[in-house]
Amino acid sequence: MAKEVNALQSERLGAETTSTGVRPPSWSELVKQSISAMTDLDEPLLHRFLSTSHWPLFPFSYEGSFAFYSHRAGYFPMKFYDGHLLAVFYLRDGAYSVLRPLGQWNPATVGKLAQYLFGLSQRRVSFLKLTYHQFIDLSSIPGFAPMRETRNLMDIGDDRYPQLVISVQKLLRSIQDTPAIKAGAFPEFSYLRRILRVFERRYSESFVLYRFDERHLMDIEHLIAKWKADFLSRYRRDHFETLGDDRANLIFPDDGEFLVRPYRSLLHGFCKTNNMRNNFGFVAYLQDEPVGFVFLSRTAANCVSLYANLALTAYRGLSYYLLYTAIKELSAYPIEYVNLGGQETNSLRRYYLRFNPFPLEEKETRSYDLQFDLGMEGMEALPSAQCL
């Protein structure tokens, strides 16, 4: 491996020149020229690559929207785009993560991107949501290896459990079709009906759901901060283990900022484009207090995916009522399905299962993760971050 890295270093330092005496761009310079910030203006580009990718996404796929990449990449998403291949990546706690590359697949190009980002950060580079073929191709390149096991909640993938999809019409009928319910239909929704009724009796007169826009920014910011504080206080109580929840064995970063960064990214990135055509965002109030925030984005002509569903726990049943009313609002549009995404914990999975979704087949949605790490030997052989 050292020989390979040294060869790349020699190329980077300009060992070869053309007949005119002008040194051709090195591999690292070519990579650097293809990197820029990802902005709202890139949404058409990303959707074009999603629709023409070598490995098309399953129609219900959670990853099939610009909102997904904004949600995962956080505040400062970057992109590698060379005209043929598009890869969105981001920096978190000093390490880079690259989301599934799209477009004309070229493992050599992805390998050079990995080396470049490793040289900048001098830390392992994560490659997330890869297809099986991408996983196999990259695994044969020196430096790539399966992700190490982690107990840090920040690094736990959101697809430990299969993606779950709600049928909008079935959900609405199970709650609203009184004659069918009295005749014994939809018994699997009995818990959800009961908790929705309890919430309605207590709060329906003061509950209001708005389509969110710039006027709601400060209110939702306060809601996110309050939700984060509430989550941290609940997590730090030692009752997860007694409940048999798998969070009991996870390491939790103290400040918890990673929990809310994706939601703030969605909030500020889509407050001006919440057009109720491709993006659907709602904010809920109880007695003029913001208590819930939901954001969904279209991933197919008849399907949206859920990227945010925050609700304060002080109001029993609010999280169920919030998601249900948001889905009910979608019934005015030609939307038949809502992908809830995968889940990283049993507790989130139990919550979603109350809506009686159907799981997507693992072969249709399974993704793979890799890490790229050259170790100390490779780190010393690469050009310094300043040179790169």
N, C-alpha and C positions, 0 to 999 in steps of 0.2 A: 504493500500500500504506500509505503514511503516513497518508492520510485515513482509511482503514479502521481502523487501529490507534488513531488519535486519537479516532475516534468511540466505539470500545470503551472508551477511557480515560475519555471524558466520561461514559459510562454508569456506569463503575466509580466515578467520583467523585461520583455522585449528582446529576446535572444535572436529573433528572426526579423529581417527587414525585406522590403521589396526591392526590385532593381532600381527604383527611384530613391532609395534610402529612407523611405517613409515606412515606419513600423506599422503593420496591420493591427487592428484592434485585437486585444487579447480576449479570451473567453470571459474573464470577469468584467471587462469593459463592455462587452456586448450584453451581458446580463444586466449590468447597471443601467445601460441605455434603455432597456426594456421595462424598467421599474418606474412606477409613478403612483401617486395617491389615487385611491378609488373614490369617486364622488358620485353624486346623484346623476351626473351626465353619463355615467357608465352603465346605467340601467339597461338601455337598449342593446348595448354591446353584450352584456352578460346574458340577457334573455336570448340573443341570437346564438350565443355559444351553447346555452342550455338546450336549445331546440335542435342544434346541429352537431352535438357532441358525438364522438365515435361510439360511446356507450350511452344510448339514450336513457333518461331517467324513467322509472315507472310512472304512469300518469298521476298516481296519488302521492308521489314522492315528496317528502318533507323538505328536501333540499332544492326544489325546483322554483325558487323565486329569488329576486334581488334582496328581499327582506331577510331571507335566511342568511345570506352572506353578510349583510349589515349587522344582523343580530349576533352572529358568531364572531365577527371580526372586531366588534366594539367601536371605540371612538375613532380610531385612526387606521382604517383598512387600507392596505396597499395592494397593488396588482402587478404581476409580471405579464406583459403582453408583447409578443414579438410578431404579431400578425397572423400567427397560426395557432398558438397555444396561449390560453389565459389561465392564470393561477392567482387566486386571491389569498393574501397572507396578512398576518398581523403580529405585532410584538407585544408580549405580555410578560412582565417580570423579567425582562432581559433576554427572553428566548422567543424564537420565531415559531409560528405555526402556519402551515400551508394547507388550505382546503383543497378538495379534489380538483386537480387540473382539468380544464375543459378544452375541447377543440381537437386539433390534430395531435394525436398522442405521440410523444417523442421522449422516451425514458432518458436519453442522453441529455436533452435539454433540461429536464427536471433534475437530473443529477448535478448539472452545473449550477442550477439555481440553489440546490441544497448546499453545495460547497461554498457558494458565495455568501449565503446567509449564515452558515457556520463560521466562516471567516470573520464576518461582522460581529457576531455575538459571542463567539468562542464558547457556545453552549449548544446542546443538542437541538436539532430542528425537528419539529413534529410534522408529520404528513397525515392529515385526518380525512375521513370519509372517502377513502380510496375504493375503487372498484376492485373486484378480484383480479382482473387482468393487470391493472396498475400495480397492485400489491405484488404479484408474481414477478413482473418485469423489474420493479425497483429492488426487490429483495436480492436480485442477482448482482446488484451494483455494490462494490465495497463501501462500507460505512452505513448502509441501511440495515436495520434490524427491527424485529417486533418491539412494540412499546413495552417498557418495563412496567411491572405491576406497581400500582400506586394506591395509597389510602387517603391521599389528599383530595378532598371533595372538589377542589378547583380543577383537578385533572381527570375526574371521572367523566367518561363519555355519557352523552344523554341518550344513548341507544343500547343500554344494557338489557333493556326489554324491548320487544317488537313495537314498531309504530302501530298506533291504534287509530281507526277511522270511524267517525260517526256518520250514520245515515240521517240527514236532516229531517226528511219526511217521517221516518220511523220514530225519531225522537219526539217530534211535535205530536204525532198521533198518540203516542204512548202517554202523553201528558194531557192532551186536549180532547181526545175522542172519548167522551164520557160514556156513551152507550156501549162501545166496545170494551171499555175498562170494566163497566158493571157486569158485562157478560163474561168476564174472566180473561180478557185479552191482556197482553203485555205484563204478566206477573213479574217479569225480570226487572221492571222499572218501578216496583212498589216502593223501594227505599227512596229513590229520587223523587217520586211524587210526594211522599210524606215530608221530606225535608224542604221541598219547595213550598208546600202548604204552610208549614210552620213559619217559614220566613215571610210569606205573604201576609199571614195574620198579624205578624208583629210590625212589619216595616213597609208593606206595599204602598201605603199612603204617602210616605216620604221618600220612596225610592224613585230616582230619575236617571235615565240613561241618555247620554248625549253622544253624538259623533264628535270626536275630539278634533280640535284645531289649535292654532297658536294661542287663542284666548285661554286655553286650559293648561298651558305649559307649567306655570308656577304651581297650580293646584296638583298636577300629577307629580311634579318634582317633590312636593311635600309628602304626597302619598307614598312615593317610592322610598323616601327616607324613613317614613314611619313604618312601612312594611319591613324594611331592612332591620330596624331596631327591634321590631317585634319578633322577627325570625331569629335573630341572634339570641334574644333573651330566652326564647323557647328552646333553641338548640342547646344552650348551655345548661339547661336543667338536665339532670341525669335520668330522664324518664324514657328516653328512646330505647335503652337496653331492656328495660322492664316490659316495654311494649313489643319487643322482638323486632324492632326496626333496624334495618341494616345501616342506618346512619350512625349507630352506636360505635362502629368500628372505624369511622372515618376521621381523618385529621381535618380540622376546620380552621382556615386562616382567620386571624383575629379580627381584622377590620371588615371582612365580608364584602368589600367593594366589588369583587368579581361577580357577586350575586346580582347586582343591580346595573352593572355596566351595560349589558345587552339591552336592558329595558330603556335606559337613558338614550342609548344609541337609536333605538326605534322611535322613541318619543321625538327627539330633535331631528332625526333624519326624515320622518314621514309626516310631521305635523302640517306641512304645506301640500303634501300629495296624498292625503287621506281622502281619496276621490270616490270611494264607495263603488269603484269599478274593479280595480286590482288590489287596493288596500282598504282595509276595514278596521278602523280604530274606534273604541268607545271608552268613555269615562263615566263612572257611576257615582252618584251623590246620594247621601242620606242626610236629610235636614241640612242641606247646603254644605255638607262636608264631603270632600272627595274620599271614596272608600274602595274604589276598584278601577282597574284599567285592563282592557282587553285589546289585543291587536292580532289581526289575521291578514294573510295575503294570499292572492290567487296563485295556485301552482298548476292549474289546468282549467279548461273552460268551465268545468262543473265542480271544481274542488278548491278549497282554501286550506291553508295550514295555520295552526295556532302558534304564535311566537311569544305572546305575553298573556298572562292571566293572573293578575295580582289582586288580592282581596284581603282586607283587614280581618283578622280572626276574632275581633271583638264582637262581631255580629254573626251569630250562629246561622249557617246555611248560606251566607253571602257568596262564597266562592261558587257554589252550585247554581244559585239564582243568577249570578252575574254571567256565567258562561251560557246558561240556558237562554237568558233574554238576548244575549248577543247573537246566538245562533238563530233565535226566532227572528231577529232583525234581518238576517241573511236570507230568510225565506222569500223576501220580496225580490231577490235577484236569482238568476238561473244557477244556483249553487246547490248541489245535491249532497256533497260530502265535506266533512271537516276532518283533516288529519291532525290529531292531537300530538303527533310526534312520538319519539321513543321516550323512555323514562330512565333516570339514573337511580331512583330509589323505589323501594316497595310501597312507601306511603303515597307517592305520586301515582303509581300504577293503580293502587286501590281506589284512589279518588277518581281517576279516569274511567275505571271499570264500572262505576255507578251509572255512567251514561250508556252502558252496554254497546261499546264499539266493537267492530270486528278487527282482528289483527291482520296485518299484511304478512304475506308469506316471507319468511326470512330470505329466501333466494331472490326475492324482488327488491328487498330493501337493505340487505346486509351490506355493511361497509367495513373497511379494514383500515387500521392505523399502523404507521411505521415511524421510526425515529431515525434520524441521520446524525451520526456522531463519529468523528474521526479519532477521538481520544487525544491525549496529550501529544503523542507522536505526530499525528496529523495536524494538530493545532500549531505546533512549532514549525511545520514544513510549509504551511500556508502563508501567503503574504499577510502583513498586519492589517488590521481594520482600517488604519489610516491610508495604507496603499490601495486597499480596495475601494 
